[in-house]
Amino acid sequence: MSRDEVLRSPHVLEFPYTRSTGPVIGGFLTGLRDGRILGVRSTAPAGTVVVPPTEYDPVTGDDTGDLVEVGPAGIVTSWGWAAHPRPDQPADRPFAWALIRLDGADTALLHIVDAGSPDAMATGMRVTVRFRPPGERQGRMQDIACFVPVGEEGS
């Protein structure tokens, strides 16, 4: 073999597996399919409600408790404007990425707000969920089309 030749060997690196969603995440996704948002009550003495739900308490590491329904409205705790959405983003027009603390929850959910312009957004504003039509829901996070300012639910 000469010095100019390169040794080559085909190699494929992959991790083929299927993850079971389990009772907590599976319950959350089923709730989305059914047009409901579920959180989980922590087993810590404060009994906080975590949305989206986790299998383990984020503070204590203990198993979490029962699924509880929250929302569908809440407040924006933080946000950033996406003026030029990319093709792989969840909306084809400008929108806000926002952390939304739903009524009954103690943590915030990251999703998008379709507010029309950054002037219509504010920390502390109330928003409500807009689900995809029932026939389009599949038990995925995308079953929530977006959040909209309260009062614009039918828009």
C-alpha positions in Angstrom: 0.0 0.0 0.0 1.3 3.4 -0.9 1.5 6.4 1.4 -1.3 8.2 -0.6 -3.8 5.4 -0.1 -6.3 5.7 2.8 -7.6 2.7 4.7 -11.4 2.7 4.8 -13.8 0.6 6.7 -17.5 1.1 6.7 -19.0 1.7 10.2 -22.5 2.5 11.2 -23.1 3.9 14.7 -26.7 3.7 15.8 -28.8 3.1 18.9 -31.9 1.3 17.7 -34.4 1.2 20.6 -37.9 1.9 21.5 -38.8 3.7 24.7 -41.9 2.9 26.6 -43.6 6.1 27.8 -44.8 4.5 31.1 -47.7 5.6 33.2 -46.6 9.2 33.8 -45.5 10.4 30.4 -48.0 8.1 28.8 -50.8 9.6 30.9 -49.6 13.1 29.9 -49.6 12.3 26.2 -53.0 10.5 26.4 -54.3 13.7 28.1 -53.1 15.8 25.3 -54.8 13.6 22.8 -58.0 14.0 24.8 -57.6 17.8 25.0 -56.4 18.0 28.6 -53.1 19.0 30.2 -52.0 16.8 33.1 -49.2 17.4 35.6 -48.0 15.3 38.5 -48.2 16.0 42.2 -44.8 15.6 43.9 -44.6 13.6 47.0 -42.6 16.2 48.8 -44.4 17.9 51.8 -45.2 20.9 49.7 -47.0 18.7 47.1 -46.1 20.9 44.2 -47.6 20.2 40.7 -45.0 19.6 38.0 -45.9 20.2 34.3 -44.9 18.5 32.1 -45.0 15.6 34.5 -41.9 13.8 35.5 -41.5 10.3 37.0 -39.3 11.5 39.8 -39.7 14.6 42.0 -37.2 17.2 40.7 -36.3 18.2 44.3 -36.2 15.0 46.3 -35.7 12.4 43.6 -38.6 10.4 45.0 -41.3 8.8 42.9 -44.1 11.3 42.1 -47.7 10.9 43.0 -50.9 11.1 41.0 -51.6 12.8 37.7 -53.7 15.9 38.1 -55.4 18.1 35.5 -54.2 21.7 35.2 -54.8 24.7 33.0 -55.8 25.2 30.3 -54.9 28.8 30.9 -51.9 30.3 32.8 -49.4 33.1 32.9 -46.3 33.8 30.8 -43.3 33.8 33.2 -40.7 34.4 30.5 -40.6 34.7 26.7 -38.5 35.4 23.6 -39.7 36.5 20.2 -38.9 34.4 17.0 -39.2 37.0 14.3 -38.0 34.7 11.5 -39.1 31.1 12.2 -37.0 28.4 10.7 -38.6 25.6 8.7 -38.2 23.1 11.6 -39.9 25.3 14.1 -43.6 24.8 15.2 -45.1 27.8 13.4 -44.7 29.3 9.9 -45.1 32.9 11.1 -43.5 35.0 13.9 -44.3 33.7 17.4 -43.0 33.7 21.0 -41.3 30.9 22.8 -42.7 31.2 26.3 -42.5 29.5 29.7 -46.1 29.2 30.8 -47.2 28.4 34.3 -50.6 26.9 33.9 -53.3 27.4 36.5 -52.8 24.7 39.2 -49.2 24.1 38.3 -46.1 25.2 40.2 -43.6 24.8 37.3 -43.7 26.2 33.8 -44.2 24.5 30.4 -42.2 25.6 27.4 -44.4 26.2 24.3 -45.2 28.8 21.7 -47.6 31.8 21.9 -49.3 33.0 18.8 -49.7 36.6 19.7 -49.2 38.3 16.4 -46.4 40.7 17.4 -43.9 41.2 20.2 -45.9 44.2 21.3 -48.7 41.9 22.2 -46.5 39.8 24.5 -45.7 40.6 28.1 -44.4 38.7 31.1 -47.4 38.1 33.4 -49.9 38.0 30.6 -52.6 35.4 30.6 -52.7 32.8 27.8 -54.8 29.8 27.1 -54.2 26.6 25.1 -55.3 26.1 21.5 -55.4 22.3 20.8 -55.3 20.9 17.3 -58.7 19.5 16.2 -59.6 16.2 17.8 -59.2 14.2 14.6 -55.6 15.5 14.3 -54.4 14.7 17.8 -52.0 11.7 18.2 -50.8 11.9 21.8 -47.8 14.1 21.1 -46.7 17.5 22.4 -47.7 18.9 19.0 -51.4 18.2 20.0 -51.1 21.7 21.5 -51.0 23.9 18.4 -50.0 26.9 20.5 -51.1 29.2 23.3 -53.0 32.4 22.6 -53.7 35.5 24.7 -56.8 35.1 26.8 -59.7 36.6 24.9 -58.4 35.4 21.5 -59.2 31.7 21.9 -61.5 31.6 18.8 -59.0 33.5 16.5 
